[in-house]
Amino acid sequence: MAKTKDLLKVSSEWLKEYNIKILDPDGWDRSPKNWDYSFNKEKITRREFEMRVCLSTVALLQNLNLDFKKCWYI
């Protein structure tokens, strides 16, 4: 069984595990051609997802289960 840190999911799946709304997805490829692939088809690790969240503008919907201290080290 793969370790959690090695588990690959698409960003739209990872997002369901966090209480955030991505307002400006700077961490993802936002070009018209690649946005759908970058967010809905490209499989990434939790660490990569969290890095992309750190580079984006987000709204907290409830208590956040993401340690933003990690943003400085990614």
Number of C-alpha atoms within 10 A of each C-alpha: 5 7 7 10 10 12 13 18 17 18 24 15 13 17 18 10 10 16 15 19 15 13 10 14 18 14 18 20 15 15 9 8 9 14 15 14 16 19 22 14 14 15 19 17 17 19 15 16 21 22 19 19 24 21 14 16 15 15 13 12 10 9 9 12 11 15 9 13 9 12 14 8 7 11
